[in-house]
Amino acid sequence: MKVTDEEIQTLTNRLKEWSIQIAVLAAKQDAAAATAKKFAQELDELRAKHLAATQQLRELELHESGMYMWENIGDGG
């Protein structure tokens, strides 16, 4: 079977198109990875803020209920 110039050109064009698609998808993947990293950092920050606020609220509720004194008796206070 003899390969024609037209078949070679068709395959060459197809390879060029796929190379472009690969480059575009790789760029999208990099952008998505950067976005995912940013979201992970934001989640960590929000979780830390949530935990701190929850602890602060719990302490305020203990102060109001008078239970704070009872919890600190073991600490000498």
C-alpha positions in Angstrom: 0.0 0.0 0.0 1.4 3.3 -1.1 0.9 6.4 1.1 -0.2 9.5 -0.9 0.9 13.0 -0.2 -2.6 13.8 0.6 -2.8 11.2 3.4 0.5 12.4 4.8 -0.8 16.0 4.8 -4.1 14.9 6.4 -2.2 13.1 9.2 0.2 16.1 9.6 -2.8 18.5 10.0 -4.5 16.2 12.4 -1.3 16.0 14.5 -1.0 19.8 14.5 -4.7 20.1 15.7 -4.1 17.6 18.5 -1.0 19.4 19.6 -2.9 22.6 19.9 -5.7 20.9 21.8 -3.2 19.3 24.1 -1.6 22.7 24.8 -5.0 24.3 25.5 -6.1 21.5 27.8 -2.7 21.6 29.6 -3.2 25.3 30.2 -6.7 24.8 31.5 -5.4 22.0 33.8 -2.8 24.3 35.2 -5.3 27.1 35.8 -7.7 24.6 37.5 -4.9 23.4 39.7 -4.1 26.9 40.7 -7.7 27.7 41.4 -8.1 24.5 43.4 -5.1 25.4 45.5 -6.5 28.9 46.1 -9.8 27.4 47.2 -8.1 25.0 49.5 -6.3 27.9 51.2 -9.5 29.8 51.6 -11.2 26.7 53.1 -8.4 26.3 55.6 -8.7 30.0 56.6 -12.5 29.8 56.9 -12.3 26.6 58.9 -9.8 28.2 61.3 -12.0 31.3 61.7 -15.1 29.0 62.3 -13.3 27.1 64.9 -12.1 30.2 66.7 -15.6 31.7 66.6 -17.1 28.5 67.9 -14.7 28.4 70.8 -15.3 32.0 71.6 -19.0 31.5 71.6 -18.7 28.5 73.8 -16.7 30.6 76.3 -19.2 33.4 76.2 -22.0 30.9 76.9 -20.1 29.4 79.8 -19.5 32.9 81.3 -23.2 33.7 81.0 -24.3 30.5 82.6 -21.8 30.7 85.4 -20.2 27.4 84.4 -16.9 29.1 83.6 -16.2 29.4 87.3 -16.8 25.7 87.9 -14.5 24.8 85.0 -11.7 26.9 86.4 -11.8 25.6 89.9 -9.3 22.9 89.0 -7.0 25.6 87.7 -7.1 27.4 91.0 -9.5 30.1 90.0 
